[in-house]
Structures are given as C-alpha cells and as structure tokens.
Amino acid sequence: MAEVNNKRKSFKNNKNHSSKHIHRKRPPAKFSQDENIIYVNSKTHLKAFVERCNKLINKNQEEIIIYCLGAAISKGILLALQVCENNVSYKLETNTFTSTVVDDFEPIVDDEDYETNTRNKSAIQIRLFRTDLLQTENKPSQS
C-alpha cells in the first residue's frame, strides 16, 4: 500500500507541481457579455448574485441565463432556486454540458518548454424565464 501512495505522490509532483514551471489556469471561455447572463463562481458570495438577479427582474428582464462551472454548480443551483422561490412568475430550465479548460505551465528555467494541459469540467446552464401567471387555455364552450 505504501508503494501505491508513493507512486501517486511522485506522479502528481512531476505533472502539476514541477519546480521548473509555474502553473497558471486560464479563465474559461465566456459565451457572451450580455446584461442578462450571469457567470457564477465559487469566490463571490451568493447574496451578490441574488441581488444582481433581482435588479434584472426589476428591469423587467424576460430571461436570465446562469452559467456555472465545476465547484460553482451547487451555488448556481441554489441561486436559481432562490430566484424562482422569491419570484413565482419565473420558471427554470437546465442544460448540463462539459467544458474544456486549459492550464498553462510556464517555464521558470530557460531549458524547459512551455506546456499546456487540457481538462474537462462539468458545467450547467440554467435559464430563468418569465411565464404569464394569468394565461389560461382556451377551452371550447359547451352549448
């Protein structure tokens, strides 16, 4: 068992924590910079996102789109549920997908090469949209 743990540590040290490279994570690609699109991250407090959604709702925005990546997925789901709970006229749709992110390994020493590593991360798109609460179906009248 000790051999397996040592192998894992040495592999991890060689791949990600090399003393000859600086590990930098590129920011994930953003789909759009529209006002109604919110990118949830794990660093910003949930209350800030709720306030931003409330501002959009007060501006009579018909649709709000929330994108979440990796560890921020749970925060994005909480955000969408809170907004729908506080505003009954909004419903939600979800779409899960996989996003590719790139890590750069910049050399510290001149002898080393610049390297990149691609990873796949889970992602979710949550679409909040306004529904008409007073909408009724046209039923044929019985005569």
N, C-alpha and C positions, 0 to 999 in steps of 0.2 A: 504493500500500500504506500509506503514511503517513496518508492521509486516513481509511482504514478504522479504523486504530488510534486516531486522534484521536476519531472518532465514538464508538467503543466506550467510551473513557475518559470522554467527556463524558456519555454516556447513563448510565454506571454512577455517575458523580458526582452527577448530578441525581436519580436514582432512590433510591439507597441511602445515599449519603454527603452528604446535604444539611446545610449548616451551620445550617439553621433547624430541624432536627428531631433528636431523639435516637432511635436505632434500638434497640428492645427486642424480643427474641424471647420469645414466650410459651412456657411449657413445654408439651409435647404432652400431650394428654388421656390419663389412665391408666384402664385398663379396670376394675381392681379393686385393692383393698389387701389381698387375701388373703395369708396367710403363704407359700403355695406359688407365688406369682407373683413373678418377678424381672424388673426393668426394667434392661437393660444399657445403660450409657452409655459414651462414649469416655474419660471422665476417670478413672473408677475402675479400679484395677488388676485384671487378670484373676484373680489369685490370691484376691482378696477374694470374687469371685463363686463361684469353685470351693469355697472354704471354706463359703460360705453354702449351696451345693447339698449339700455333704457333711453339714452339720448337718441339713438337711431329710431326707436319706436315712437318717441315724442315728435320726431320729424316726419312721422307717417311713412316710414320705410316699409315697403311691401314685403321685402325679403332680406334676411340676414344670413350670411354664409359663414360658418365657423370651420376653420381648418386646425387640426391637431396632429401632432407627430410624436410617436414614441410614448414617453412617460407622461406627456401632457394630455393624453387621450381621456383619462379619467376626469381631469379638470374641465375639459371641453364638454364632456357629457353632463357633468354637474351644472355647468353654465347653461346649457341648452334646457335642461330640466327646470332650473330656477326661472329662466325667462318664460317658459311655457306655463309654469305654475302661477307666476305673477300676472301674466297677460293671457287670458283664456282664448283670445282670438287668434293666437299663434299656434301653429302645429309644426311638427318637425319630421324630416326625412333624413335618413343616414345613408352614407355610402362609405364602405371601407375599401382601402387600397394599400398598396405597398409603394413606398417612395425610396428612391435610391439617393444616398448621401455620400459625399466624398470627403475623405480625410487626407490631408497633405502631411508628408514627412519632409520637412525642410532640413537640409544638411547643415550641421554646425561646422564640420570639418570639410576642407576643400576636396578631400579624397572621396567623399561619399556622393552618391547620386540623389537627386530629387525623386521622391517616390510618392505614389498616391495609392489609396486603398478605397474601394467602394464597398458600401454596406447597404443592406436593405432594412428599412424600418417600417413598422406598421403605422398607418395613418388613417384618419377618418375625416370625412366632410359631413357636416351637419347643416342642413338647410332649414332655417326657420322661416315660415311664410304665413302671411295673414290670411285667415279664412273669414268668410262672411257668416256671422252667427245667426243673422236673421234670414238667411237664404232657406227657402222652402222649396220642396219639389212640387212641380205642377202635377197635381193628381186630377184625373178626369172626373168631372162631376157626374154624379149618378142621378138620372132623371126618371 
